[in-house]
Amino acid sequence: MNVARRTDAVLLLVALVWGSSYLAAKTATAVLPVTAVLFARYAISALACGALAAVRRPERPWSRAEFRVGSLLGVTQAAVLVLETYGVAHTSAANAGLIISLTIVLTPLLDRVGGRRLPRAFFLAAGLCVVAVGLLTAGTGLHAPRLGDVLMLAAAVVRAGHVALVGRLTAGRRMDPMRLTNVQTVVGTVLFLPAAATHLTDLAHSGAATWAQLGYLALFCSVFAFLAQTWAVQGTSASRASLLLGTEPIWAVATGIGLGGERFTLWASLGAVLMVAGTYWGQSIERAHRAVPAKTADSPTRTSRTPASRTPASRTRASGARASGARASGARTSGG
């Protein structure tokens, strides 16, 4: 297997792991309170990241900016995971994975590329995703959305804001993604400890199956996925990485139906198809829209009027970093 194929395989494996995280979280929350699950996931991740940091040779000392940015992102990430985990506890794992993929089309709306208006086709793709959500939440017929679906929709909005914040806080700044993840996992552990304190006994007496699920969520959906993605995106383009990682909702549906025994109605199946199509369509439009300034970056007129720190090329690199590296910086550190 050549390097390109190996890189693609690793990125697909990361997407599979993240997609399967929704079923693992749903199964774990059936046994333990949500706060206990979140605390355990964060604590295990923090210990693993701390161990990796201890054996890693630092190229430079920690900066105050890494602590500040990591702490802020730790709070926003915790908000995402609270909504995701409560949401998946009250809906199907397949629905959770599909609805959260709205992040792909919501993020560009919050993080405008170069301040330019997005193409009309992008809003058509976003509208297609909204229709898909309606079909997914309708289930067997038109009715009020389930609590879990509403929470997952809120999680998609908050996660989009988190991803945009990652890009804005880290663009053009020398920050180690691993250190940011270390800080975020510690912040999450501290935040969820008070809420989980009364459930620590239940957590300690959980069965082997539950601990296996918690370990999978923390070590595979967090630590392994982060390291694997960080390695893989260095050997491919941002567009190809985002395309492969965008298969996450497909894997969420596959594991929900194949392993979780979940079933889709005809309308929900149509919603799933529209959601995948809409997110991929929106992603391709945004990617092409972002690449337009790069083609004219060599224009003498444009270059002479544009400060070096705000050139189209620098925007493209920063946006590319957001597209392929936002999760590596903490946008999806702990899975669904």
C-alpha positions in Angstrom: 0.0 0.0 0.0 1.5 3.3 -1.1 1.6 6.4 1.1 -1.4 8.1 -0.5 -3.6 5.0 0.0 -2.4 4.6 3.5 -3.2 8.2 4.3 -6.7 7.8 2.8 -7.3 4.6 4.8 -6.3 6.3 8.1 -8.6 9.3 7.4 -11.5 6.9 6.6 -10.7 5.0 9.8 -10.9 8.2 11.8 -14.3 9.0 10.2 -15.5 5.5 11.0 -14.4 5.8 14.6 -16.1 9.2 15.0 -19.2 7.8 13.3 -19.4 4.9 15.7 -18.9 7.1 18.7 -22.7 8.0 18.7 -23.7 4.4 19.2 -21.1 3.9 21.9 -22.2 7.1 23.7 -25.9 6.1 23.5 -25.1 2.6 24.9 -23.0 4.1 27.7 -25.7 6.6 28.7 -28.3 3.8 29.0 -26.3 2.5 32.0 -24.7 5.7 33.5 -25.9 9.3 33.9 -24.7 11.6 31.1 -22.5 13.6 33.4 -20.7 10.5 34.6 -20.1 9.4 31.0 -18.7 12.8 30.1 -16.5 13.0 33.2 -15.0 9.5 32.5 -14.4 10.3 28.9 -12.6 13.5 29.7 -10.6 12.0 32.6 -9.4 9.0 30.6 -8.5 11.3 27.7 -6.7 13.7 30.0 -4.6 10.9 31.5 -3.7 9.5 28.1 -2.8 12.9 26.7 -0.8 13.7 29.8 1.1 10.4 29.4 1.9 11.2 25.7 3.0 14.7 26.6 5.3 13.3 29.3 7.2 11.1 26.9 7.2 13.7 24.1 10.2 15.9 23.6 9.0 19.5 23.6 10.5 21.8 20.9 9.7 24.8 23.0 8.2 25.7 26.4 4.4 26.2 26.8 3.1 29.6 26.0 0.5 31.6 27.9 -1.6 31.8 24.7 -1.8 28.0 24.5 -3.2 27.9 28.1 -5.7 30.8 27.4 -6.9 29.5 24.0 -7.0 25.9 25.2 -9.0 26.9 28.3 -11.6 28.8 26.2 -11.9 26.1 23.7 -12.2 23.6 26.5 -15.3 25.4 27.7 -16.9 25.6 24.3 -16.1 22.0 23.5 -17.6 20.9 26.8 -20.8 22.7 25.8 -20.8 20.8 22.5 -20.4 17.5 24.2 -23.1 18.2 26.8 -25.6 18.8 24.0 -24.4 15.9 21.9 -24.4 13.3 24.7 -27.8 14.4 26.1 -29.1 14.5 22.5 -27.9 11.0 21.5 -29.4 9.6 24.8 -32.8 10.7 23.5 -32.6 9.9 19.8 -31.1 7.2 17.6 -27.4 7.1 17.0 -28.0 7.3 13.2 -30.1 10.5 13.6 -27.5 12.0 15.9 -24.7 11.4 13.4 -26.7 12.8 10.5 -28.0 15.9 12.3 -24.6 16.9 13.8 -23.2 16.9 10.2 -25.1 20.1 9.8 -21.9 21.6 11.2 -20.4 21.3 7.7 -22.8 23.9 6.3 -23.3 26.0 9.4 -19.6 26.7 10.0 -19.1 28.7 6.8 -22.1 30.9 7.7 -20.4 31.8 11.0 -16.9 32.0 9.6 -17.3 34.0 6.4 -14.4 33.6 4.0 -12.8 36.9 3.4 -16.0 38.7 4.3 -17.5 37.8 0.9 -21.0 36.6 0.4 -21.4 32.9 -0.1 -22.8 31.7 -3.4 -26.6 31.3 -3.7 -26.0 27.6 -4.4 -24.6 27.2 -0.9 -27.8 28.4 0.7 -29.7 25.9 -1.5 -27.5 23.2 -0.1 -28.2 24.4 3.4 -31.9 24.5 2.7 -31.7 20.9 1.5 -30.1 20.0 4.8 -33.0 21.7 6.7 -35.5 19.7 4.7 -33.5 16.6 5.6 -33.6 17.4 9.3 -37.4 17.7 9.0 -37.7 14.3 7.4 -35.3 12.7 10.0 -37.2 14.2 12.9 -40.6 13.3 11.5 -39.8 9.6 11.7 -43.1 7.7 11.1 -45.1 10.9 10.5 -45.3 14.6 11.0 -45.0 15.4 14.7 -43.1 17.6 17.1 -39.3 16.9 16.9 -38.0 14.6 19.7 -36.0 16.2 22.5 -32.9 14.4 21.3 -33.2 15.7 17.8 -33.6 19.3 19.1 -30.5 18.9 21.3 -28.5 17.5 18.4 -29.5 20.4 16.2 -28.4 22.8 19.0 -25.1 20.8 19.3 -24.5 21.3 15.5 -25.0 25.1 15.9 -22.7 25.3 19.0 -20.1 23.0 17.3 -20.1 25.2 14.2 -19.4 28.2 16.5 -16.6 26.2 18.2 -15.0 25.3 14.9 -15.1 28.9 13.7 -13.6 30.0 17.1 -10.8 27.4 16.7 -9.9 28.9 13.3 -10.0 32.5 14.5 -8.0 31.9 17.7 -5.3 29.7 16.1 -4.9 31.2 12.6 -1.4 32.7 12.2 -0.3 31.8 15.7 2.2 29.2 16.7 0.3 26.8 18.8 0.7 23.1 19.3 -2.6 21.2 18.7 -1.5 18.5 21.1 -1.0 21.0 23.9 -4.4 22.6 23.2 -6.0 19.2 23.4 -4.2 18.6 26.7 -5.6 21.8 28.2 -9.1 21.1 26.8 -9.3 17.6 28.3 -8.2 18.9 31.7 -10.7 21.7 31.6 -13.5 19.3 30.6 -12.5 17.0 33.5 -12.7 19.8 36.0 -16.0 21.1 34.6 -17.8 17.7 34.8 -16.3 16.5 38.1 -18.8 18.4 40.4 -21.8 17.2 38.4 -20.5 13.6 38.3 -19.4 13.5 42.0 -22.6 11.9 43.2 -22.3 9.2 40.5 -18.7 8.2 41.0 -19.7 5.1 43.0 -21.9 4.0 40.1 -19.1 4.7 37.7 -16.6 2.6 39.8 -19.0 -0.3 39.9 -19.8 -0.3 36.2 -19.4 -3.5 34.3 -16.6 -4.4 31.9 -18.7 -3.6 28.9 -19.5 -0.1 30.1 -15.8 0.6 30.8 -14.9 -0.8 27.4 -17.3 1.7 25.8 -15.9 4.6 27.9 -12.4 3.5 27.0 -13.3 3.3 23.3 -14.8 6.8 23.4 -11.8 8.3 25.2 -8.8 6.4 23.7 -10.0 5.7 20.2 -12.6 8.5 19.5 -10.4 11.1 21.1 -6.7 10.3 21.5 -6.2 7.9 18.6 -8.4 9.8 16.2 -6.6 13.1 17.0 -3.1 11.6 16.5 -4.1 9.7 13.4 -5.7 12.7 11.8 -2.8 15.0 12.6 -0.5 12.5 10.9 -2.7 11.9 7.9 -3.5 15.5 7.0 0.2 16.2 6.6 0.3 13.8 3.6 -2.8 14.9 1.7 -4.7 18.1 0.7 -7.2 19.8 2.9 -9.9 19.2 0.4 -9.3 15.5 0.3 -9.0 15.2 4.0 -12.3 17.0 4.6 -14.0 14.9 1.9 -12.9 11.6 3.6 -13.6 12.9 7.1 -17.0 14.0 5.8 -18.1 10.4 5.6 -18.6 10.4 9.4 -22.5 10.5 9.1 -22.4 7.6 6.7 -20.5 5.5 9.3 -22.9 6.7 12.0 -25.9 5.3 10.1 -24.0 2.1 9.3 -23.1 1.4 12.9 -26.5 2.5 14.2 -28.4 0.1 11.8 -25.8 -2.7 11.6 -24.7 -2.9 15.3 -27.5 -1.0 17.2 -30.4 -2.6 15.4 -31.9 0.8 14.5 -34.4 1.1 11.7 -35.2 3.9 9.3 -38.7 4.6 7.9 -39.0 5.5 4.2 -39.2 9.3 5.0 -36.2 9.1 7.4 -34.2 7.2 4.8 -35.0 10.0 2.3 -33.9 12.5 4.9 -30.6 10.6 5.4 -29.9 10.7 1.7 -30.7 14.4 1.5 -28.5 15.2 4.5 -25.5 13.5 3.1 -26.0 15.0 -0.4 -26.7 18.5 1.0 -23.6 18.5 3.3 -21.3 17.2 0.5 -22.8 19.7 -1.9 -22.4 22.6 0.5 -18.9 21.5 1.4 -17.8 21.4 -2.3 -19.3 24.9 -2.9 -17.6 26.4 0.1 -14.3 24.8 -0.9 -14.5 26.2 -4.4 -15.6 29.6 -3.1 -12.6 29.7 -0.7 -10.2 28.8 -3.6 -11.2 31.7 -5.8 -9.0 34.4 -4.2 -6.0 32.1 -4.4 -6.2 32.1 -8.2 -6.0 35.9 -8.4 -3.3 36.2 -5.6 -0.7 36.9 -8.3 -2.5 39.9 -9.6 -0.2 43.0 -9.2 -3.1 45.3 -8.6 -4.7 43.1 -5.9 -1.4 42.4 -4.2 -0.3 46.0 -4.0 -3.5 47.0 -2.2 -3.5 44.0 0.2 -1.5 44.0 3.4 0.8 40.9 3.8 -1.1 39.6 6.8 -4.4 39.6 5.0 -3.5 38.3 1.5 -5.9 35.9 -0.2 -3.2 33.2 0.0 -2.9 33.6 3.8 -6.7 33.5 4.0 -6.7 30.3 1.9 -4.1 28.7 4.2 -5.9 29.7 7.3 -9.3 28.4 5.9 -7.6 25.2 4.8 -6.2 24.7 8.3 -9.8 25.2 9.7 -11.2 22.7 7.2 -8.7 20.0 7.8 -7.3 20.7 11.2 -10.1 22.1 13.3 -10.8 18.7 14.8 -7.2 18.2 15.5 -7.3 21.4 17.5 -10.2 20.2 19.6 -13.4 20.5 17.6 -14.0 16.8 17.8 -11.6 15.7 20.5 -14.1 13.4 22.2 -16.5 12.2 19.6 -20.2 12.3 19.4 
